[in-house]
Structure formats: structure tokens, C-alpha cells
């Protein structure tokens, strides 16, 4: 099977890392739901109301941010009474955490499916890029909320647990991709997958911050391309 050119693979790598960094995975949501079943906070036959609350929470987050997402505003946007938040989620914080994770998962799901295909890593990556290229632009309205969540996480147990889970999943995902790219010779042998994955996540968070503060002044793809080019340019060095 013919492989894509180095230039095409480089562009695919850049696009994948840029698109995925600021954007949960199914396992995170499954873990959250398992916890709720264990604690008894999931109501039987309440999926419709739960989804209303999640979508209402996302609308409030986009409009008012994390600090302005009161239980009353969420109930109003959802068309559900205040008691529904506690009944279905246990707390407002748990609802907000799930809403954020679900939004991220929705952006990543098509790319994750592509990356699970039985194909060489570079080809899987290029297929994933097609699904991710528009994801960052579509999720721009969530960037301020994402950054706000990072700031609040150290002082909010529920949010901190969700952010920690997100970071662990993201680092693990990127590290796995880096391992496979090293095996194909596309990345240099000196690259440490876990450390490089952490560096890429940190770079993505920085890009997200600047894109949120100066949305018209920052070319997020160009900035990230510079960082990835520094990595890829080392391939020819011992």
C-alpha cells in the first residue's frame, strides 16, 4: 500500500494535534454514568429530561460562562424545574461537568472512529483530520468556557475530577499515536511519547487561551504548525 508523502503526513499531524487539543471521549462519559448509577442519582426512564438539562446547561455556558451558570438559569433554559438538576445529576456542578465532557466528546467522536480503523497509523490520522478540520472552528464559542473550567478546577472537586480525567485521556491518546508514528519512522527515536503528549496538550491550551482572547489576531493552525515543525524537523538528526 502506497503511503502519503512526508509533506502530507506532516500537515495531517499538525492538523490533528491542533484540532484535538482544545476539544471527551466515550469512556469518560461511561465512567461518569457508571458513577451516577452507583450513587443512585440516575432516574429510571429519565434520559429525555437528562438530555434537556445537558443541552440547557450548554446554552447557559455559551451565553454566560461557567461563573454565570446558575441552577435557575439552567432550569429556565432546559424547561425543567430546579429539583430536576439534583434528581438527575446530584448537583449543578456534576451537570456542568457532564455537559462540558459531552460537548468535547461530540467533537471528537468521528475522529476517534477513524483512528480505530484497521489501517496504517498515518492513513488513519489523515482520515481523522478530515473530521477534525472544522471541529476547532465550530467549537470556538466553547473555548472561553473550557479555559474558565481549567481556572476553577483546582477549587471545585467535581470539575477537577472531570478535567483530570480529560487530561489523562488526552495524554494517553496522543501518546499512543506518537508510539505508532515512531514505529513507522515518521517521528524521531528520541521522542518520549508521554512527555511529548504532555507538551502538546500544554501547547494546545496556550493556543486556546490566545484564540479566546484575540480570536481575530491568532492563526491557531500556523502557531501550532511551528511547534510541530520543530519536532518533525529533528527526524534527520541522530
Secondary structure, 3 states (H helix, E strand, C coil): CCCCCHHHHHHHHHHHHHHHHCCCCHHHHHHHHHHHHHHCCCCCCCHHHHHHHHHHHHHHHHHHCCCCCCHHHHHHHHCCCHHHHHHHHCCHHHHHHHHHHHHHHHHHHHHHHHHCCCCCHHHHHHHHHHHHCCHHHHCHHHHHHHHHHHHHHCCCHHHHHHHHHHHHHHHHHHHHHHHHHHHCCCCCCCCCHHHHHHHHHHHHHHHHHHHHHCCCCCCHHHHHHHHHHHHHHHHHCC
